[in-house]
Amino acid sequence: VATEDGVIVSVTALEGIANVEAGQTVKKGDVLISGNIIREQGENRTVQARGEVVAKVNLTGSHTVSMQTEEPIATGEPYTTRILSIAGWEIPLERAPEEGEALLLETQERELCSVYLPARVITQRWQPVTVQTTQRSFAEAEQAAAKIATQNAQAQLSEGEQAESVVLQTTLNEDGSEMTVYAILQVQRQIGTPGALAPVPSASPAQP
């Protein structure tokens, strides 16, 4: 039976009868090689179907990005804050900025001399910022989304597999605020796997 959807490239039935042919589209679960051998004369019988079925399979990955970007813009002079750390306890000596108020430029630590109570001063240097929202260009958004969508599709490749082709499809949501890119990779792979043994078909009634 088929392990996934695909378009048949070749069928080699080593035991049983091929149910599909090259160029045919199949769905996951379809019987590719049947173990039921029906004869016009003689007794019908069932075997464990064996063989190889190669198909072209599409692997799809997607990624969605916003059509807007947020960029921090410096708004003032850098400043420092200090934290006193004593035996695992941290005591702020100055108020640290809220998230989005400043970017952390650097952190320095200085040990204080103390044998019985380890202590150190953590100094952090901050750059005040304001967040500016800008509209992304179509090309920039598509490039960013396509890169990750392709990576998501490639993650589905088996070891040693190579994609024969890559097709990108781009869509925007209704209000144009988000873009989704789909990366479709086409590969050839063996899609047949053994299924359950089917019951032996009954013999056809004799014709008068």
N, C-alpha and C positions, 0 to 999 in steps of 0.2 A: 504494500500500500504506500501511497505518497505521504511523505513526512511534511511536505509544504506545497504551496501553489507553485506552478511553473509551466513552461512550454517545453514539450518533449524534444530532445535533440536526437537521442538514440535509445533503442530498447534491445537488450540481448536476453532472451529467455533461455536459461539453461535447463530449467525444469518447469513445466506448466505451459500455459498459452498466453502470449502477449495480448493485453486488453487495449493497449494504446499504440499510437504510431507517431513518428516524427512530425512535428508541427502542431500536434494536438495540445490544447490547454487543459491542464488537470488541476484539481483542487486537493487540498490536504485531506487524506482519508480515502481518496479514490483508489480502486483496485487497479494496479498497473500490470501485474502478471498473475493470472488466475491459476489456481491449482486444480480446478475442476476440468477434467479432460472428458469431453463428451464425444462419443463415437457414433457414427451412423450405423455401424454394425459392431456387435460385441458389447461388452459390459463397460458402462461408464466407471471412471475411478477418480479419486482425489489424491493429489501429491502435495508435498510441501513446496510451494513455488520458490524458485531460485532464479537469480539473474541480476542484471545491472540496468538501471534506468537513469540516464543522464538528462538533465533538464536545465533550461535557462531560468534563473530565479532572481527576483528583484528583492534587494535589501534596502529598506527605507529608514533614514534617520531624519530628524527635524529639530529645529531650534527657533525660538521666538525672541525677538529683541524689541525694545522700545524705540520709537522714532525720535525720542528726545534723549539728550545726555545731560548729566549734571557735572559741572566742572568747578572746582574750588578756585576762587580768585583772592589773592592776598589783599588785605585791607588795612594793614597797620604794621607797626614794628614788632619783631619777635620779642617774646618775654619768657621768663623761666618760672617754674614752680618746683617746690622741694617736698620730698616725703621722707620722714624719719622712720626707719625700720628697726625695731628692737625685738629680738627674739621671735620673729615671725609676725609681730604686730606692726601695722603701718599707720602712721599718724601724719596726715597732710599738714604741711606748714603754710601752704597757700592753696587757694581754691583752684582745682583743675578745671579746664574748660569743659563745657558740655559737648556732646557729640555733634559735629558739624560746625562748631565755633572756631576750631583751630586744627591745624595739622601738626602732628608730632615730628619735629625735625631731628632731634637726637636725645639720647638718654645716657647719663653718666652716673656711676656709682662710686662713692667714697667710703671706705671702711673707717669706723671710729675705733680708737684704741679702747678695748674693754675685754678683760680676760674672762670675767664671770657672766657678762651679759652682752652677747654680740650685738653690735649696732652698726648701721650704715646710713648714709644720706643718699637718696636717689634724686638727682637733678634732671628735670626734663625741660627741653627748650621747645617752645610752641610758636607757630606762625598763625596769627588771626586770619580767618578767611570768611568769605561769603560764597554761597553756592549759587552759581549762575546756570540757568537752564537754557540750552540751545537746541535747535531743531537739527536732527541728523539728516544728511543727504541720503537719497535713496540708495546710491551706489555704496556708500560707507556702511549703511545698515545691512544691505544685502551681502556684502563681503564678510562682515562679522558673523552674521547668522549662518552663511553658507559654510564657513570654516568649521563651526561646531557641528552643524548638521551632518557634514561629510564625515567627521570624526565619529559621530554616533552611529552612522551607517557602517563605517569600516570596523567598528567594534564587533559587528555581527559576523565578520569573515572568520572562517576557520583558519587554523594555522596553515600557512603555505598558499592560501587562496589569493587570487588576484582579480580585481574587478575588470571586466571587459570594457565597461563604459560607465560614465557618471552623468546623470541628468539632474539639473536643478530646477525646481518649481518654486516660484515666489508668490506669496499672497499677502494682502493687507486686510486687517480687520475693518469693520464697517466705518469706524470713525477715523481710520488712518493713523491711529496712535501706536499700533504694533504691527510688526512684519514677521511672518513665519516663512522659513525656507525649508523645503523638503529636498533631501539628497537621495537619489535613487541609484543604487549600484546594481549592475547586472553581472551575475557570475554563472558559470556552469558548474553543477555539482550533482552527485549521485543522490537521488531523493527517495529511493525505494528502501523499505524496511520490512522484515517478515511480519505478517499478520497472523490472525488465528486461522486454524484449519477450518475450511468450510465443510458442511455436510456433503456426503457423496450424493450427487444428483441422481434422481431416479431415472431408469431407462425410459426412453421414448416408447409409447405404445406402438405395437406393430401395425403397419399400414395394410389394409386389406388388399 
